[in-house]
Amino acid sequence: MTLDMIPLGTLARITVVDWSALVDEEAQRLRALGLAEGADVRLAYRGVFMTRDPLAVEVGRMTVALRRVHARAMQVELITDTAAVEPA
């Protein structure tokens, strides 16, 4: 499942990022923001228009705006055990 597909408010962990699907500068920015393998994220907002852009993703104490194409490059697994979440 990719990050753009999870339900709003659902906690997930990024398991794989297809860095080759992203422009180098975009990949570098996402890494700098902590959006990489192992990061715990929560989808906070999904755009209302046809493209469903932008997405707002909570990572740690930040909320980051992403384009859907970036979120599609990130495979996630849902986190059901909140005790397994590392504090930010």
C-alpha positions as CSV (number, residue, x, y, z in Angstrom):
1,M,0.0,0.0,0.0
2,T,1.3,3.5,-0.8
3,L,1.1,6.5,1.4
4,D,-1.5,8.2,-0.7
5,M,-3.9,5.3,-0.2
6,I,-4.1,5.1,3.6
7,P,-7.2,6.5,5.3
8,L,-7.0,9.9,6.9
9,G,-5.8,9.8,10.5
10,T,-4.2,6.4,10.2
11,L,-0.8,5.8,11.6
12,A,1.7,4.1,9.2
13,R,5.4,3.4,8.9
14,I,7.3,4.0,5.6
15,T,8.8,0.7,4.6
16,V,10.2,1.4,1.1
17,V,10.7,4.6,-0.9
18,D,11.2,4.3,-4.6
19,W,13.8,7.1,-4.8
20,S,14.3,6.5,-8.5
21,A,10.8,7.6,-9.1
22,L,11.6,11.1,-7.7
23,V,13.7,14.0,-9.0
24,D,17.0,14.1,-7.1
25,E,16.2,17.5,-5.5
26,E,12.7,16.3,-4.4
27,A,14.2,13.1,-2.9
28,Q,16.8,15.1,-1.0
29,R,14.1,17.4,0.4
30,L,12.0,14.5,1.5
31,R,14.9,12.8,3.2
32,A,15.8,16.1,5.0
33,L,12.2,16.3,6.3
34,G,12.4,12.8,7.7
35,L,10.2,11.1,5.1
36,A,12.3,8.0,4.6
37,E,12.3,4.3,5.4
38,G,11.4,3.7,9.1
39,A,9.5,7.0,9.6
40,D,6.1,6.9,11.3
41,V,3.6,9.1,9.5
42,R,-0.1,10.0,9.7
43,L,-2.1,11.3,6.7
44,A,-3.7,14.4,8.0
45,Y,-5.3,15.9,4.9
46,R,-6.1,15.0,1.3
47,G,-6.9,17.6,-1.4
48,V,-10.5,17.8,-2.5
49,F,-10.0,18.3,-6.3
50,M,-9.6,15.5,-8.9
51,T,-5.9,15.2,-8.4
52,R,-6.4,15.0,-4.6
53,D,-3.4,17.2,-4.2
54,P,-1.9,18.3,-1.9
55,L,-1.5,15.8,0.9
56,A,-0.6,16.8,4.4
57,V,1.5,14.2,6.2
58,E,2.4,14.4,9.9
59,V,5.9,13.1,10.6
60,G,7.1,13.6,14.1
61,R,5.9,17.1,15.3
62,M,5.8,18.5,11.7
63,T,3.1,18.6,9.1
64,V,4.5,18.4,5.6
65,A,2.7,19.1,2.4
66,L,3.3,16.5,-0.4
67,R,2.2,16.0,-3.9
68,R,0.4,12.8,-4.5
69,V,3.1,11.6,-6.9
70,H,5.6,11.7,-4.0
71,A,3.3,9.8,-1.7
72,R,2.9,7.1,-4.3
73,A,6.6,6.5,-4.3
74,M,6.4,5.5,-0.6
75,Q,5.2,2.0,0.5
76,V,3.8,1.9,4.0
77,E,2.5,-0.6,6.5
78,L,-0.3,0.3,8.9
79,I,0.6,0.5,12.6
80,T,-2.1,-1.0,14.8
81,D,-0.1,-1.3,18.0
82,T,0.5,2.2,19.2
83,A,2.8,1.0,21.9
84,A,5.3,0.1,19.1
85,V,5.5,3.8,18.0
86,E,8.7,5.5,19.0
87,P,8.2,8.9,20.6
88,A,9.1,11.8,18.3
